[in-house]
Amino acid sequence: MRLLRPARQEIYEKAFETLHAGLTTNLALTLSCAPLLAALAIVRDPPASWPFFAVVSLVCGPALAGTAWGPALVPFFCTAAALVVAVVIALLAPAAEPGAGALLPLVRPCLYLVARRWYLAAANLVVLGLAVAVVLTRPVAGLLVVCAPLLYAVWATTRFILAPLLDEKRNL
């Protein structure tokens, strides 16, 4: 009796297609992040070089502290920045669809769906933060191994957030 049978050809093809897509994504991400890698080569320990990043962010401080309402508005600006990032990520999913048209009419529906499913958008931001943290701590391993699965998780979650919009576009 033979316990292990050879797998069908389609299974091997699907496995190698998935592996190829992940490696191609990681390579493209590595090439597009070459300037960041150069900056990371200059800064030896990014988490320990917080003074460098603090000096870079000095231009933002006076804008918040210039009025009496500045410190009170920090949570608003942080929430608004997170919402903008989540909506921009959400706009990338319909842009990747075949036959994607103009994205400007999709801004309001994407904003509505992201605000409605805010917990999934927050999870996307956490996963993207994890990807950035991995790239900052281990640039080569982060870009060549870890980023593709994390970006896929963000893409899949975004497609779930935008499912009503994407289904509507397919039915037109």
Secondary structure, 3 states (H helix, E strand, C coil): CCCCCCCCHHHHHHHHHHHHHHHHHHHHHHHHCHHHHHHHHHCCCHHHCHHHHHHHHHHCHHHHHCCCCHHHHHHHHHHHHHHHHHHHHHHHHHHCCCCCCCCHHHHHHHHHHHHHCHHHHHHHHHHHHHHHHHHHHCHHHHHHHHHHHHHHHHHHHHHHHCHHHHHHHHHC
